[in-house]
Amino acid sequence: MILGIISDSHDNIPKLKKAISLFNKKNVNLVLHAGDYIAPFSVVMMENNLKCEYLGVFGNNDGEKKGLTKNSQGKISNDFLELDKFSRKIFLTHDISKARIDFSHYDIIISGHTHKDSIEKRGHTWFVNPGECGGWLSGKSSVAIFDLIGDTVKIHRL
């Protein structure tokens, strides 16, 4: 089982296309988006081109939530999403600093917002920030791929 992890795509359609292509090439089973899609048309790209399911949360820059919700067919949650998938407890949020949870209850914590990629394991819990797909702030576009069978996570530059 393979997770594709993306955040902060910020309407950069060429980079989003590259991310989708990479996820499809790597046979990702589920894509999790940690927010800041921006406009509803970016979700249509994911809806029409990903070869797997995706779920996500809103970020702090997602202003047109009604359109994003409609175009994603309700696959985007408000502040956080808790999943029990592939025998893993997963917590997905945009801004981890606002999460008021006991992180030890989860196997994987995914966040975005900082535009800086990071992978850290504390005890049994993985913390993954894929960085920014859009690349507008740092000039670096990235996503992460988590191989749940091998228990490995890798950042991929787009």
C-alpha positions as CSV (number, residue, x, y, z in Angstrom):
1,M,0.0,0.0,0.0
2,I,1.3,3.4,-1.0
3,L,0.2,6.9,0.1
4,G,0.8,10.0,-2.0
5,I,1.1,13.1,0.2
6,I,0.7,16.6,-1.2
7,S,0.1,20.1,0.2
8,D,0.1,23.7,-0.7
9,S,-0.5,23.2,-4.4
10,H,-1.7,26.9,-4.6
11,D,-3.1,26.7,-8.2
12,N,0.2,25.8,-9.8
13,I,-1.4,23.5,-12.4
14,P,1.9,22.5,-14.2
15,K,3.3,21.3,-10.8
16,L,0.0,19.6,-9.9
17,K,0.1,17.8,-13.2
18,K,3.6,16.5,-12.4
19,A,2.5,15.4,-8.9
20,I,-0.5,13.5,-10.4
21,S,1.8,11.9,-13.0
22,L,4.2,10.8,-10.3
23,F,1.5,9.4,-8.1
24,N,0.0,7.5,-11.0
25,K,3.4,6.2,-12.1
26,K,4.2,5.0,-8.6
27,N,0.8,3.2,-8.4
28,V,-0.2,5.2,-5.3
29,N,-3.3,3.7,-3.6
30,L,-4.5,6.9,-1.9
31,V,-3.5,10.6,-2.1
32,L,-3.9,12.8,0.9
33,H,-3.8,16.6,0.4
34,A,-3.0,18.7,3.4
35,G,-4.7,21.9,2.1
36,D,-4.2,25.1,0.2
37,Y,-5.6,24.0,-3.1
38,I,-6.9,27.6,-3.6
39,A,-9.3,27.5,-6.6
40,P,-11.9,24.7,-7.3
41,F,-10.4,24.0,-10.8
42,S,-7.3,22.5,-9.2
43,V,-9.5,19.9,-7.5
44,V,-11.0,19.0,-10.9
45,M,-7.5,18.1,-12.1
46,M,-7.1,15.6,-9.3
47,E,-10.7,14.3,-9.7
48,N,-10.2,13.7,-13.4
49,N,-6.6,12.5,-13.6
50,L,-5.6,10.6,-10.5
51,K,-5.9,6.8,-10.8
52,C,-6.7,6.4,-7.1
53,E,-8.9,8.0,-4.5
54,Y,-7.9,11.2,-2.8
55,L,-9.0,12.9,0.4
56,G,-8.0,16.2,1.9
57,V,-8.4,19.1,4.3
58,F,-8.8,22.8,3.8
59,G,-5.9,25.1,4.3
60,N,-5.8,28.7,5.5
61,N,-5.8,30.1,1.9
62,D,-8.7,28.1,0.6
63,G,-11.2,30.9,0.2
64,E,-13.7,29.3,-2.2
65,K,-14.7,26.4,0.1
66,K,-18.1,25.9,-1.5
67,G,-16.7,25.4,-5.0
68,L,-13.9,23.2,-3.6
69,T,-16.4,21.0,-1.7
70,K,-18.6,20.7,-4.8
71,N,-15.8,19.9,-7.3
72,S,-14.2,17.4,-4.9
73,Q,-17.6,15.7,-4.3
74,G,-17.2,16.2,-0.6
75,K,-13.7,14.7,-0.3
76,I,-12.3,17.7,1.5
77,S,-12.8,18.1,5.3
78,N,-12.7,21.2,7.3
79,D,-9.7,21.4,9.8
80,F,-8.6,17.8,10.1
81,L,-9.3,14.3,9.0
82,E,-8.8,11.1,11.0
83,L,-8.5,7.9,9.0
84,D,-8.0,4.2,9.8
85,K,-6.6,3.0,6.4
86,F,-4.3,0.2,5.5
87,S,-4.1,-0.8,9.2
88,R,-2.7,2.6,10.1
89,K,-4.3,5.4,12.1
90,I,-3.7,8.6,10.2
91,F,-4.3,12.3,11.2
92,L,-4.3,14.8,8.4
93,T,-4.3,18.6,9.0
94,H,-3.0,21.7,7.3
95,D,-1.4,23.5,10.2
96,I,-0.1,21.1,12.8
97,S,0.5,23.9,15.3
98,K,-3.3,24.2,15.7
99,A,-3.9,20.5,16.3
100,R,-4.9,19.8,19.9
101,I,-4.5,16.0,20.0
102,D,-2.4,13.4,21.5
103,F,-0.1,12.5,18.6
104,S,0.8,9.2,20.2
105,H,-2.6,7.8,19.2
106,Y,-1.7,7.9,15.5
107,D,0.8,6.1,13.3
108,I,1.1,8.9,10.7
109,I,0.6,12.6,11.2
110,I,0.5,14.6,7.9
111,S,0.5,18.4,7.7
112,G,1.5,21.2,5.3
113,H,1.3,25.0,5.8
114,T,5.1,25.7,6.4
115,H,6.1,25.0,2.7
116,K,9.1,23.1,4.1
117,D,9.3,19.4,3.6
118,S,10.1,17.2,6.6
119,I,10.0,13.6,7.7
120,E,10.5,12.6,11.3
121,K,9.7,9.5,13.3
122,R,9.0,9.9,17.1
123,G,8.4,6.5,18.7
124,H,6.0,4.7,16.4
125,T,4.6,7.9,14.9
126,W,5.7,9.3,11.6
127,F,5.4,13.1,11.0
128,V,5.3,14.0,7.3
129,N,5.2,17.4,5.7
130,P,5.6,17.0,1.9
131,G,6.6,20.7,1.5
132,E,4.9,22.8,-1.2
133,C,3.7,21.3,-4.4
134,G,3.2,24.8,-5.9
135,G,6.7,26.0,-5.3
136,W,5.7,29.6,-5.2
137,L,7.3,30.4,-1.9
138,S,10.5,28.4,-1.8
139,G,11.1,27.8,-5.5
140,K,11.1,24.0,-4.7
141,S,8.1,21.8,-5.6
142,S,7.8,18.6,-3.7
143,V,5.4,15.8,-2.7
144,A,6.0,12.7,-0.5
145,I,5.4,9.0,-1.1
146,F,4.9,6.7,1.8
147,D,5.4,3.0,1.2
148,L,3.4,1.5,4.1
149,I,4.7,-2.1,3.5
150,G,8.3,-1.0,3.7
151,D,7.6,1.7,6.3
152,T,9.6,4.2,4.3
153,V,8.8,7.8,3.3
154,K,10.6,9.8,0.6
155,I,10.3,13.4,-0.6
156,H,10.1,13.7,-4.4
157,R,11.1,17.0,-6.2
158,L,8.9,17.9,-9.1
